[in-house]
Amino acid sequence: MSFKATAAGALHEPTLHCPNCNHEIRLTESLAAPLLAETRQRFQQQLASKDAEMERKTEVLRLEREQVVKDREQIESQVAKRLAAERVQLVAAESKKAREAATAELQAKEAEAAELRATLLTNNVKLAEAQKQQAELMRQQRALEEEKRELDLTIEKRVQASVSEIQIKARQEADEAARLRVAEKDQTIESMTRTIEELKRKAEQGSQQSQGEVLELELEELLRALSERFDRAGWQG
């Protein structure tokens, strides 16, 4: 049987209601004391149980908190170790990349320098060849100029020789022409002398006056013919 206790007020005594007949039973001090003691004991037991449960839960919570702290410290340590390892790996990787980049750049610069040296060598060879060709060209030009001077000198000598030959030949021809003109003149003079002699002879045979006039006319005609002849021949006495 269980009873429900109610309190009507500060001046009334507590009562219990019967669950079967709902009869109200007044609790006197003598009746309520064992119930109150039992209830207090049960309540205290419940409080103690709850306190123990609370202490147990508090202890569990404390242990869990400590474990969480340990776990967090362990995780942080692991994370720190991992970060340190990754940092070392990253530094090593970056260092490797830097070395590879530096090596690649050095190789590129060495290749570029080698190419420049090859280009310089090629240019030096071309320059030497060009200088050699220029020297050969200058030598050929000097030789050509020398040959030209020799040719000019040879031509000048030949011209001078030709001029001398022409002058000698012209002089010979002029001398021969003069000799021929002199011979012709001598022949003409001789012919004139014979003519004059013939005219004189005729004049002695005829009358003096008529023969003199005729002789004079013939002489004038003869002199005019001779003068025209000498003018055509271009000869001057």
C-alpha positions in Angstrom: 0.0 0.0 0.0 1.2 3.4 -0.8 -0.1 6.6 0.5 0.0 10.2 -0.8 0.8 12.8 1.8 -0.6 16.2 1.5 -0.2 19.4 3.6 -3.2 21.6 4.1 -1.2 24.4 5.7 1.1 25.3 8.4 -1.5 24.7 11.2 -2.9 21.4 9.8 -1.4 18.0 10.2 -0.2 16.1 7.1 -2.6 13.5 5.8 -2.4 10.4 3.7 -4.9 9.2 1.0 -5.5 5.6 0.6 -5.0 4.6 -3.1 -7.7 2.0 -2.8 -10.5 3.8 -1.0 -9.1 7.3 -1.2 -9.7 7.6 2.6 -7.8 10.5 4.2 -5.7 9.5 7.1 -4.3 12.1 9.3 -0.6 11.6 10.1 0.2 12.2 13.7 3.8 12.6 14.8 3.8 9.0 16.0 2.5 7.7 12.7 4.6 10.1 10.5 7.9 9.6 12.3 8.7 6.1 10.8 7.5 7.2 7.4 9.5 10.4 7.6 12.6 8.5 8.7 12.2 6.0 6.0 11.5 8.6 3.5 14.5 10.6 4.7 16.7 7.6 4.6 15.5 6.7 1.1 16.0 10.3 0.1 19.5 10.4 1.6 20.3 7.1 -0.1 19.1 8.5 -3.4 21.1 11.7 -2.7 24.1 9.6 -1.8 23.6 7.5 -4.9 23.2 10.5 -7.0 26.3 12.1 -5.4 28.2 9.0 -6.0 27.0 8.9 -9.6 27.8 12.5 -9.9 31.3 11.9 -8.5 31.7 8.9 -10.8 30.6 11.0 -13.8 32.8 13.8 -12.6 35.7 11.5 -12.3 34.9 10.0 -15.7 34.6 13.4 -17.2 37.9 14.4 -15.5 39.6 11.3 -16.9 38.0 11.9 -20.3 39.2 15.6 -20.1 42.7 14.4 -19.2 42.6 11.9 -21.9 41.4 14.5 -24.4 44.3 16.8 -23.2 46.7 13.9 -23.6 45.3 13.0 -26.9 45.4 16.6 -28.0 49.0 16.9 -26.8 49.8 13.7 -28.6 48.0 14.8 -31.7 49.7 18.2 -31.5 53.1 16.4 -31.0 52.3 14.2 -34.0 51.2 17.1 -36.0 54.3 19.0 -35.0 56.5 16.0 -35.9 54.6 15.6 -39.2 54.9 19.3 -39.9 58.6 19.2 -39.1 59.1 16.1 -41.3 57.0 17.7 -44.0 59.0 21.0 -43.5 62.2 19.1 -43.9 60.8 17.3 -46.9 59.6 20.6 -48.3 62.9 22.3 -47.7 64.7 19.3 -49.3 62.3 19.4 -52.2 62.6 23.1 -52.6 66.4 22.8 -52.2 66.4 20.1 -54.9 64.2 22.2 -57.2 66.5 25.2 -56.6 69.6 23.0 -57.3 67.9 21.6 -60.4 66.9 25.0 -61.5 70.4 26.4 -60.9 71.9 23.4 -62.7 69.5 23.8 -65.6 70.2 27.6 -65.7 74.0 26.9 -65.5 73.7 24.3 -68.3 71.7 26.8 -70.4 74.3 29.5 -69.8 77.1 27.1 -70.6 75.3 26.0 -73.8 74.7 29.6 -74.7 78.4 30.4 -74.0 79.4 27.4 -76.1 77.2 28.6 -78.9 78.6 32.1 -78.6 82.1 30.7 -78.6 81.3 28.6 -81.7 79.8 31.7 -83.4 82.8 33.7 -82.5 85.1 31.1 -83.8 83.1 30.9 -87.0 83.1 34.7 -87.3 86.9 34.7 -86.8 87.3 32.0 -89.5 85.1 34.0 -91.8 87.0 37.2 -90.9 90.3 35.5 -91.6 89.0 34.2 -94.9 87.6 37.6 -95.8 91.0 39.2 -94.9 92.8 36.6 -96.9 90.5 37.2 -99.9 90.9 40.9 -99.5 94.7 40.6 -99.4 94.5 38.3 -102.5 92.3 40.8 -104.2 94.6 43.7 -103.3 97.6 41.6 -104.6 95.7 40.9 -107.8 94.8 44.5 -108.1 98.4 45.6 -107.6 99.5 42.9 -110.1 96.8 44.1 -112.6 97.9 47.7 -112.1 101.5 46.7 -112.6 100.6 44.8 -115.7 98.6 47.8 -116.9 101.6 50.1 -116.3 103.8 47.6 -118.1 101.3 47.4 -120.9 101.0 51.2 -121.1 104.8 51.4 -121.1 105.0 48.7 -123.8 102.4 50.5 -125.8 104.1 53.8 -125.3 107.4 52.2 -126.4 105.7 50.7 -129.4 104.0 53.9 -130.2 107.3 55.8 -129.9 109.0 53.1 -132.0 106.1 53.3 -134.5 106.3 57.1 -134.5 110.1 56.9 -135.0 109.6 54.4 -137.8 106.9 56.5 -139.3 109.1 59.6 -138.9 112.0 57.8 -140.5 109.8 56.5 -143.2 108.2 59.9 -143.8 111.6 61.4 -143.8 112.8 58.8 -146.3 109.7 59.4 -148.4 110.1 63.1 -148.1 113.7 62.8 -149.1 112.8 60.5 -151.9 110.1 62.9 -153.0 112.5 65.8 -152.8 115.1 63.8 -154.7 112.4 63.1 -157.4 111.4 66.7 -157.5 115.0 67.8 -157.8 115.6 65.2 -160.5 112.4 66.4 -162.2 113.5 70.0 -161.8 116.9 69.1 -163.2 115.2 67.3 -166.0 112.9 70.3 -166.6 115.8 72.7 -166.5 117.7 70.5 -168.9 114.7 70.4 -171.1 114.3 74.2 -170.9 118.0 74.6 -171.6 117.6 72.5 -174.7 114.5 74.4 -175.7 116.3 77.7 -175.2 119.2 76.5 -177.2 116.8 75.4 -179.9 115.1 78.8 -179.8 118.4 80.5 -180.0 119.3 78.5 -183.0 116.1 79.3 -184.7 116.5 82.9 -183.8 119.9 83.0 -185.5 118.4 81.5 -188.7 115.5 83.9 -188.9 115.3 87.7 -188.8 116.3 89.2 -185.5 113.1 91.2 -184.8 110.6 88.6 -185.8 112.5 85.8 -184.3 113.0 87.8 -181.0 109.3 88.4 -180.6 108.5 84.8 -181.3 111.2 83.7 -178.9 110.0 86.0 -176.3 106.4 84.7 -176.6 107.6 81.1 -176.5 109.7 81.8 -173.5 106.8 83.4 -171.6 104.6 80.4 -172.5 107.2 78.0 -171.4 107.8 79.8 -168.1 104.0 79.9 -167.4 103.7 76.2 -168.1 106.7 75.5 -165.9 105.2 77.6 -163.1 101.9 75.9 -163.3 103.6 72.5 -163.3 105.7 73.4 -160.3 102.6 74.7 -158.5 100.7 71.5 -159.1 103.7 69.4 -157.9 103.9 71.6 -154.7 107.6 72.2 -155.2 109.3 75.5 -154.4 112.8 76.4 -155.7 
